[in-house]
């Protein structure tokens, strides 16, 4: 079934090469490594197969060793496939997988671009196996980086203008409403937004003011992690 592209998906479809090339810039490499530093520990030890919904060009999925990537935009999926990720086209609110399929699902800067975050979380809960982990990577609105990206969106940025950033508290509420329980978190990017970011340590927990936070959660009725 062909996915109906929302405006955000269409932007990534039209500008896939531009989006992907940013990761090869000096600032892109630094930020990517910082974000991997908070995501990797939360996915360590999770059972396969592992899915990234909103896989884009596959940079994170390839670096994190995720097995399957799903995205509504076809052009980024071609780049992800070239990086060795098994890809499918589709939307997070209608995941084309059976119940209890995955040991882990990652949503990395994805919920801010989808039209129905609650529907996506419900579908993730359906396809996760008991004890499986959901790992969310996000840019909180209540951070200097979130406010900077939101302002860029208001100024017409080709990607951020389609994003709806939310606070850490809003993400916690969304997880709880969808039946997930937060089990672990990591934070980074305490420096001011800059075109020349620098390497900094990762901190444990969902720390107020961090520009990038990773949350690990499991279904409330799941067994031990």
N, C-alpha and C positions, 0 to 999 in steps of 0.2 A: 504494500500500500504506500503510495507516495504521500509524504507528509506535506501538509499545508504550511508554507513558509510564513512566519510572522515577520514584521519589519526587521527585527534584530537578526533573524536567520538570513534574511535577504541581504543585509549588509555584509555578513560574513561570507555569503555566497559570492557577492560581487567583488569583494576586496580580500579574498583569501590569501593571495600572495603578499599583499601589503601587511596584513595582520601577522602572517607567519614570519616575514622578514624582520619584524620588530625584535623578535627574540635573538636575532644575530647582531643587534646593535650592542654597544658597550653597556648601556643602561639596562637593556633587555636581558642580557646575560646575568648581570648582578641580581636583578629582581627575580628572575627565574630560579636562580640557585637559592636565594633566600626562601622563596615559596616552597621549593622542593624540601628545604630543611625542616619546615614545619609539617609538611604532608607525609614525608617518608616514614617517620616513626609511628604515625597513626595507622599506616597500612601494613607495617611490618608484622609478619606472622599471620596475616589473614589468609584464609583458605581460598583457593581458586575454584571456579573461574572468577575473575574480577572485572567489573564493568566500569567504564567512565561514560556517563551520560552527559552529552554536551562536549564531546571529545575534541571538537575543532580540528586543528591540523595535527593532533596527536603528540605534541611535544611532551605533555605531562604523562600521557599513557605510556609512551615509549620509555621515558626516563624512570617511571615508577614500576615498570614491568606489568602493566595491566593488560589483560587478555583481549578484551572486546571494547570497541568504542562505538557509540551511537551519536548521531547528530542529524538535524534536519537539513543542513546545507551540504550539497554534494561536493562542491569544490574543495572545502577543507578535508572532507573524507578521503579524497584522492591523495592528499599530502599525508594523512594519517596512515593510509594503507602502505604508502611508500616507506614509512618508518616501521613497518612490521606489525602494525595493529590490525586485528581482524575487525572490519567495520561493517556497520549496518546503518541505513538511513531510516530515521524515524524521530518521534518526539517523546520527550520524557513523560508526558502525561498519558501516553499510550504505549508503554514499553512492549516490544514484540517478543516477549520471553515468557516462559511458563513460571508459575509460582515456585518459590523456593529454589531458584536457579543459582544464585551467586553467593559467594562467601563474603564479598565486599562490593560496594558501589561507591564511586567517587563522583561528586558534583563540584567541579573546580571553577569558581567564578562563573557559575551557570544559573543559579536561582535568580540572580538580578536581571537576567535576560529573558526569562520565560514568562509567558502570559498567565500561567496557572501554577504557581509554586506549590500550593497545597496538593494539587493533583499529581504533580511530580513526586512529592514526598510519599503520597499514598501508593503510587506505583512502585517506588523504591522499596517500601515496606513489603509489598506483595512479592517482589522477585528476590528479596533477600532470604537466605536460609536462616533457620533459627540460630541465634548466636552470631549471625553475620553483622558486619559493620558498615554503617554509612559514614563516609568521610566528606565533609563539606569544606571547601576552601573559599573564603569570602573576604571582601574589602568592606569593613563596617562603615556605615554612614557616619557614625559617631567617632570618626578618626580624621586626622588632617588629610590623609590620602583619599578617604571616601568623599569628603567635602570637596577636595580638588577635582576628583573625577566627575562629581555631580556638576560642578561649575563648568567643566569642559563640555559636558553633555548639553548644558543650557546654551553654550556658545556654538553648538552644532557639530561637535566631534562625531565622526562617522560611526563609531561604535558606542561610545558612552551616551549619546543622545537617546539610545534605545534602552538604556539600563535604568533600573529602579533599585538603587542601593538602599539597604535597610540596616538598622542598628543591630548590635549584638543581642540586645534584649528581644528584638523582634524575631531574630533567628531562633532564639531559645523557645519563644512562644510557638513558633511554627512547628518546631520539632516536637514539642510536648503535645500540641493539638493533633499531630499526625501519629502519635503513639510511640515516639522515640524518647529514649532516655540518654542524656549526655553522659559519656563515660570518660572522656579525655579531651584535652585541647592543647594547642601550641600557638604561640604568637611571635610575630616579628614586625619589622618596619616601624620602629619608634622614631626614626629620623624624620625631619620635615620633607615633604614632597620635593623632588629635585630631578632634573635631567641627568644628574651625576650621583646616583645612589651609591652607598658604600656598604660593604659587608658588615653585619652586626650579629650578635648572638641571638639564638632562639630562646624564648622564655617559655616555661611551662605554664599552662593554664590559658584561659581566654582573658587576656589582660586589657583593661580599658585603655583606649588610645592607640592600640596597635593598628597598623595599616593593613596587615594581612593576618588572618586568624584561621586556623584549621580546627574544626570540631569533629570529634568521633562520637557516634551515637549508635545505639542498637534498639531494636523494637522492645517495648516495655514488657512484652510477654516472652521475650527470648530467654534462653538459658545462659549459663555463664559465658563470658566473653573468651 
